[in-house]
Amino acid sequence: MNIALITITYNDDLRLNQWKDLYQRYNKDINYHIIVDNNSNHKYKNELKKTFPDSIIIERTTNGGCTAAYNDGIKYALDSTDCDAIGIICNDTKVELDFYPVLYDYLYSDDELGMVSPATLIKDTDVVNNFGHSVTNHLTMKNNYHGKKINDLKNNEYSEMLLGGNNLAKRSFYKKIGLQDENLFMYSDELDTAFRAKKAKIKLGVTSKTTSMHYHIPYLNKLDKPYFCYYLMQRNKVYLAHKHFDMFKVLQVFLTFLFLDIGFIIKSLLTRNSEKFHATLWGLLGLINGLLKNMKSNKYSQPK
């Protein structure tokens, strides 16, 4: 077992002490800890180096979102280490002890598998949050096991799609399907990975033999996400329809979200919910740019 583990970060001051504690639960089971910093401020980068003195820290000069930052880590793992498995984990994820040995054994128990994920639980419960996903006709994730008890799940099963921020892949997986699509910046990267894995005839799998919990840190406003997230989520869905399917699928995805957006706009006007109104407008802008295949960065697509 020779694992290179990648975590990305960007001015995560609120998470740093928690991240250090969570890291202690799996650091003995990995061979390389690769942190990719997305051009954080100098104060945070200095604290990061003090907190993780033995880790490999890659400092980007721009914010590349999830995809470009993860690619920097994956490329380092492929080019500069002898690892045979590459893992990705968010810095606010709590895992069981012996988490990576269990994932690794499952990954290498089946020649058809290229990437695996654990069951994830709702924080501090035995209730399932995620256990793999299927993909709907309009390219959203369908979670068939949410709300079930962990003991009710199968030990292992193939899945159409896996979590983007908590997985373990064979080294050969990235050699065969390539790196993440940096046009996405963030959101729907796991969809793109699933489509490319299917094309390469590589299986994805989930296991309930080990679990994790995602300790989400809330955003500092009343929305569950900043406005730019809504832009990216809708833009990227239509972009991936262009990338992997035909024009019929593009229109199906575009029109589904368009009708949803119209409904949200009407509801937000009736309830005078200005935040929901503006969030929906940003999503609508993303939808239109996705239809036009405009993936260039702009003031709507980047975090401030």
Secondary structure by P-SEA (a helix, b strand, c coil): cbbbbbbbbccccccaaaaaaaaaaccccccbbbbbbccccaaaaaaaaaaccccbbbbbcccccaaaaaaaaaaaaaccccccbbbbbccccccccaaaaaaaaaaacccccccccccccccccccccccbbbbccccccccccccccccccccbbbbccccccccccccccccccccccccccccaaaaaaaaaaaaaccccccccccccccccccccccccccaaaaaaaaaaaaaaaaacccaaaaaaaaaaaaaaaaaaaaaaaaacaaaaaaaaaaaaaaaaaaaacccccccccccc
